[in-house]
Amino acid sequence: MKEPIGTTGLILNEPLLWEKGSPGRMGMSIPASDVPDAEIDSELVGDGPDFPDLGELDVVRHYTRLSTWNFGVDTGMYPLGSCTMKYNPKTNERQAALPGFANAHPLLPPELSQGALKLYSQLQQYLAEVTGFPAVSLQPAAGSHGELTGMMIFHAYHLSQGKPRTKVLIPDTAHGTNPASAALCGYKSIPVKSNAQGVLDPADIAAVMDEDTAGIMVTNPNTLGLFEDHIGEVADIVHNKGGLVYGDGANMNAIMGIVNVGCTGVDVLHLNLHKSFSTPHGGGGPGSGPVCVTERLERFLPVPRVVEQDGQYTLSDDFPDSIGKIHAFYGNFGILVRAYSYIRSLGADLRKVSQYAVLNANYIKESLKDTFHLPYDRPCMHECVFNDAKQETFSVTTLDIAKRLIDNGVHPPTIYFPLVVPGALMIEPTESECKEDIDRFIDTLKAIAAEAREKPDALHAAPVNTKVKRLDETLAARKPCLRG
Ligand SMILES: *Cc1c(COP(=O)(O)O)cnc(C)c1O
């Protein structure tokens, strides 16, 4: 095996800026004052803030070194299942930074913002085309915010039918934000188990769906990386009882340009532009979670909405049935520019993104299924889920495997999620990894499995190549030590 990346070279011990400062050192030269000195009332300002005295180079080196401690998609493989940590082409960053976009003030009147409004309008059309829905709002700022918007639309719809309902069905493979969004909207979550194939069984839905249930939230492909192949039947059962179907589209990376989600019976769908559409994520935002809806739900979309008339664009609040405003202005603009640029630069090749993402995940699944236990042995979509059942006999756990990957320069995949797979190891390589890197990842995991058999203690000690070794995770959370 080749030398792992990210584990050689200088690892600098970085002191705090306060430990580096030296009294009187300055980061800039201030021109001589041409006004007389004045006394400062020390009672008002006290001793002043405790800033360290540093030169410019001290500060530049400090932050540049710290930035090299951060692992990201730009430094190495980051196969984080359920999160689509893929490479974001730099051209999309460049377009978002164009002065006309980056400096556009959100309070400018529509007549001075025609370019931005046109971009909103066109992006809505592109996302409508990709998903198969007639109407889109770009306002929500995250996937979970899209879910909340969707639940508010469910509520507004049922109110308009004369009977607000109280429950929402949530499959056991759902992301935790699904029940949270339903609860924020006042709905009680009713859990539904997935079947032995890892997907929803229409009979289980029929057993719990009633006329007090507002609808169901379905993630498709689901968080086991499996396509919900009964989605049409499930939607029919829910619709026949007057309910609605929410589609969690966070896993859109597997089906872009391939599945027309609008045709599968979904009524409201959110997308995570910061997963599939070229905005880097992982640091907690900002994000963007547009919602796409069917024609009968369009009137409930948040306001303002972009309206075009004779080639002129305005933002209109004139939609009396709207659920109202759910974000400042019209969403997180920079992210929308990136998504627009991404879709424009790929065109019809967007479908290839999904084809490669699915191919890569299946390649990993097939290459590793003799090495790690594969609870659902069937073709997967963009991610595959293994667990540590085969390593259990050597007292090696998923956590040990994940930590050992760090020693090998790979960010660990998502672990212990989804909850339906005990000890889950959820791998999403995405379309952006090349075959050589995927093969190296597979070889690394095979070598770790061999270590588990031959010298499990090495795994219990991992990571050893990092600056910070194995942490007591409880203590680290309770008493964080933030010194380098
Ligand atoms: C990421 C994710 C979400 C939540 O999206 P955020 O933008 O993080 O709020 C919801 N569902 C699934 C399946 C996800 O992977």
The ligand as a Tripos MOL2 file, in Angstrom:
@<TRIPOS>MOLECULE
LIG
   15    15     1     0     0
SMALL
NO_CHARGES

@<TRIPOS>ATOM
      1 C1        -28.7250   16.5280    5.7350 C.3       1 LIG1
      2 C2        -30.0610   15.9230    5.8080 C.ar      1 LIG1
      3 C3        -31.1570   16.6480    6.3060 C.ar      1 LIG1
      4 C4        -31.0400   18.0080    6.9560 C.3       1 LIG1
      5 O1        -30.4960   18.9890    6.1460 O.3       1 LIG1
      6 P1        -29.7830   20.2670    6.7980 P.3       1 LIG1
      7 O2        -29.5050   21.1370    5.6330 O.co2     1 LIG1
      8 O3        -28.5730   19.7730    7.5060 O.co2     1 LIG1
      9 O4        -30.7640   20.8890    7.7420 O.co2     1 LIG1
     10 C5        -32.3990   16.0380    6.2700 C.ar      1 LIG1
     11 N1        -32.5530   14.7890    5.7990 N.ar      1 LIG1
     12 C6        -31.5220   14.0680    5.3260 C.ar      1 LIG1
     13 C7        -31.7700   12.6750    4.8010 C.3       1 LIG1
     14 C8        -30.2370   14.6060    5.3270 C.ar      1 LIG1
     15 O5        -29.2160   13.8660    4.8800 O.3       1 LIG1
@<TRIPOS>BOND
     1     1     2 1
     2     2     3 ar
     3     2    14 ar
     4     3     4 1
     5     3    10 ar
     6     4     5 1
     7     5     6 1
     8     6     7 2
     9     6     8 1
    10     6     9 1
    11    10    11 ar
    12    11    12 ar
    13    12    13 1
    14    12    14 ar
    15    14    15 1
@<TRIPOS>SUBSTRUCTURE
     1 LIG1         1 GROUP 0 **** ****
